[in-house]
């Protein structure tokens, strides 16, 4: 047993803690729920004035024409094209429906699906049922020893995925004009794994040419867990995104 008194094995459903053993589903479930609820809890002390001041440091790049285009009507062709982008065998969300169902019965469900998407666009909000998710824990290592060594992923409803993808496809051309081409993420014709090859070439050049250099590795594993949604909303408002993208 580790020195800190903690050890977890999902196959045996045993969790060793300082002062006792959790050896049933209910106890482990309570421990996991407590851990991730604390992890995703909004940080205290968010100052609205300070957040607005920080957001104001970013340049505004969404003009009125782009904002109007982002918030334009969703067409049946755009909706059908979005459905065909998804993989048909993805894990199901809480609704139990798959993308394949929407594609197969698009002639029957298409009009109703478009009405739901349009209602979301015009109101800028989702029904709670559409926004619900299953949380699955993926181990980061072969033998995880704590809940910190699991990566939580959300299995979202198909409706949520469809709406999110429509928004992403509309934003992509705008982001490509304002993100440096030296970056690898969020650009239309770039893949983030290309950064690995660039880093390997840089290290090889340093070694082969006997150059002096510094390699800085930053662990951003929990950066997204600490995002302030109030800050995100204020930043989007400042950048000029339409109201429906923010609420």
C-alpha positions in Angstrom: 0.0 0.0 0.0 1.4 3.5 -0.8 2.8 5.7 1.9 -0.1 8.1 1.7 -2.5 5.3 2.5 -4.5 5.5 -0.8 -4.9 2.8 -3.4 -7.7 2.2 -5.9 -8.4 -0.8 -8.1 -11.6 -0.7 -10.2 -11.5 -4.4 -11.0 -11.6 -5.3 -7.3 -13.6 -2.3 -6.2 -11.3 -1.6 -3.2 -10.2 1.8 -2.1 -7.8 2.1 0.7 -7.9 5.3 2.7 -6.2 6.5 5.8 -8.3 5.2 8.6 -10.4 2.7 6.7 -11.3 0.8 3.5 -14.1 1.6 1.0 -15.0 -1.8 -0.4 -18.5 -1.3 -2.0 -20.0 0.7 -4.9 -21.8 3.2 -2.7 -18.8 4.3 -0.8 -16.6 4.6 -3.9 -19.3 6.4 -5.7 -19.7 8.9 -2.9 -15.9 9.5 -2.9 -15.7 10.0 -6.6 -18.7 12.3 -6.6 -17.2 14.4 -3.8 -13.9 14.6 -5.6 -15.1 15.8 -9.0 -17.8 18.1 -7.5 -15.0 19.9 -5.7 -12.8 19.8 -8.9 -15.5 21.5 -11.0 -16.7 23.9 -8.4 -16.5 27.5 -9.4 -13.7 29.4 -7.7 -14.7 31.9 -5.1 -13.7 35.6 -5.2 -14.4 36.3 -8.9 -14.4 40.0 -9.3 -16.6 41.2 -12.1 -14.7 44.5 -12.5 -11.4 42.7 -12.7 -12.7 40.2 -15.2 -14.0 42.9 -17.5 -10.7 44.8 -17.2 -8.8 41.6 -18.2 -11.2 40.8 -21.1 -10.7 44.4 -22.3 -7.0 43.7 -23.0 -8.0 41.4 -25.9 -8.6 42.9 -29.4 -12.1 42.8 -30.7 -12.2 40.9 -34.0 -15.9 40.0 -34.6 -17.5 42.7 -36.8 -21.2 43.2 -37.3 -21.3 41.3 -40.6 -19.5 38.3 -39.1 -21.8 38.4 -36.0 -24.9 38.4 -38.2 -23.6 35.5 -40.3 -22.7 33.5 -37.1 -26.3 34.0 -35.9 -28.0 33.4 -39.2 -30.7 30.8 -39.8 -29.7 27.2 -39.9 -30.6 25.7 -43.2 -31.7 22.0 -43.8 -28.5 21.5 -45.9 -26.3 22.8 -43.2 -28.0 20.6 -40.6 -27.8 17.5 -42.8 -24.1 18.2 -43.6 -23.4 18.5 -39.9 -25.0 15.1 -39.2 -22.8 13.4 -41.9 -19.7 14.7 -40.2 -20.1 12.6 -37.1 -19.0 9.1 -36.6 -22.0 6.8 -36.5 -20.6 4.5 -33.8 -19.9 7.0 -31.0 -20.8 6.2 -27.4 -24.4 7.0 -26.6 -25.4 9.9 -24.3 -28.3 10.0 -21.7 -30.9 10.1 -24.5 -29.8 6.7 -25.8 -30.0 7.9 -29.4 -27.2 7.8 -32.0 -26.2 10.0 -34.9 -27.0 7.1 -37.2 -30.7 7.3 -36.2 -30.9 11.0 -37.2 -29.1 10.3 -40.5 -31.2 7.3 -41.4 -34.5 9.0 -40.6 -33.6 12.5 -41.6 -36.5 12.8 -44.0 -38.9 12.1 -41.1 -37.1 13.8 -38.2 -35.3 16.6 -40.2 -38.0 19.3 -39.9 -38.5 18.7 -36.1 -34.8 18.6 -35.5 -34.3 21.9 -37.4 -37.0 23.5 -35.2 -35.2 22.4 -32.0 -31.9 23.7 -33.3 -33.5 27.0 -34.4 -35.2 27.4 -31.0 -31.8 27.0 -29.3 -30.2 29.6 -31.7 -32.9 32.2 -31.2 -33.2 31.8 -27.4 -29.5 31.2 -26.7 -30.3 28.4 -24.3 -30.8 24.7 -24.0 -33.3 22.6 -22.2 -31.8 20.8 -19.2 -32.6 17.4 -20.8 -30.5 18.3 -23.9 -27.7 19.6 -21.7 -27.5 16.5 -19.5 -24.5 14.2 -19.8 -23.0 10.9 -18.6 -19.6 11.3 -17.0 -17.2 8.4 -17.8 -13.8 8.0 -16.1 -10.9 7.0 -18.3 -7.7 6.0 -16.5 -4.6 7.9 -17.4 -2.4 5.0 -16.3 -2.6 1.3 -16.2 -2.9 1.2 -12.4 -4.5 4.4 -11.2 -4.0 5.1 -7.5 -6.4 8.0 -7.0 -9.3 9.8 -8.7 -6.7 12.4 -9.8 -5.4 9.8 -12.2 -8.7 9.5 -14.1 -9.7 11.7 -17.0 -13.4 12.5 -16.8 -15.1 12.7 -20.2 -18.7 13.8 -21.0 -21.0 11.6 -23.1 -23.3 14.3 -24.4 -26.7 14.0 -26.0 -26.8 13.9 -29.8 -28.8 17.2 -29.9 -26.1 18.9 -27.9 -23.4 17.6 -30.2 -25.2 18.7 -33.3 -25.8 22.2 -32.0 -22.2 22.5 -30.8 -20.8 21.3 -34.1 -22.9 23.8 -36.1 -21.5 26.6 -33.9 -17.9 25.3 -34.3 -18.2 25.1 -38.1 -19.4 28.7 -38.2 -16.6 30.0 -35.9 -13.8 28.1 -37.6 -13.2 30.4 -40.6 -13.2 33.5 -38.3 -10.7 31.9 -35.9 -8.4 30.9 -38.8 -8.1 34.6 -39.7 -7.1 35.7 -36.2 -5.0 32.8 -34.8 -1.3 32.9 -35.7 -0.5 30.3 -38.5 2.4 29.2 -36.2 -0.2 27.7 -33.9 -1.6 24.1 -34.4 -4.9 24.1 -32.6 -8.3 25.5 -33.8 -7.0 26.2 -37.4 -9.0 24.8 -40.3 -6.1 23.0 -42.1 -3.9 22.2 -39.2 -3.7 19.2 -36.9 -2.5 19.5 -33.3 -0.4 16.4 -33.6 1.8 18.3 -36.1 3.2 20.1 -33.1 4.9 16.8 -32.0 6.8 16.6 -35.3 7.9 20.3 -35.0 9.1 19.8 -31.5 11.1 16.7 -32.5 12.7 18.5 -35.4 13.6 21.4 -33.1 15.2 19.1 -30.5 17.1 17.2 -33.2 18.5 20.5 -34.6 19.6 21.6 -31.1 21.4 18.3 -30.6 23.0 17.9 -34.0 24.2 21.5 -34.2 25.3 21.5 -30.6 23.2 24.6 -29.9 22.1 26.0 -26.5 18.4 25.9 -25.9 15.7 25.6 -23.3 12.7 23.3 -23.5 9.7 24.3 -21.3 7.1 21.6 -20.6 3.9 23.0 -19.1 1.4 20.7 -17.5 -2.1 22.0 -18.5 -3.9 18.9 -17.4 -6.3 20.8 -15.2 -6.4 24.1 -16.9 -9.9 23.5 -18.3 -11.2 22.4 -14.9 -10.4 25.9 -13.5 -12.0 28.0 -16.2 -14.3 30.7 -14.9 -17.5 30.7 -17.0 -18.2 34.3 -16.0 -14.8 35.2 -17.5 -15.6 33.3 -20.7 -18.9 35.1 -21.1 -17.4 38.5 -20.5 -14.6 37.8 -23.0 -17.0 36.6 -25.7 -19.1 39.7 -25.2 -16.0 41.9 -25.6 -14.8 40.0 -28.7 -18.2 40.7 -30.4 -19.9 37.3 -30.5 -23.7 37.4 -30.9 -25.9 37.0 -27.8 -27.0 33.5 -28.7 -23.5 32.3 -28.5 -23.1 33.5 -24.9 -26.2 32.9 -22.8 
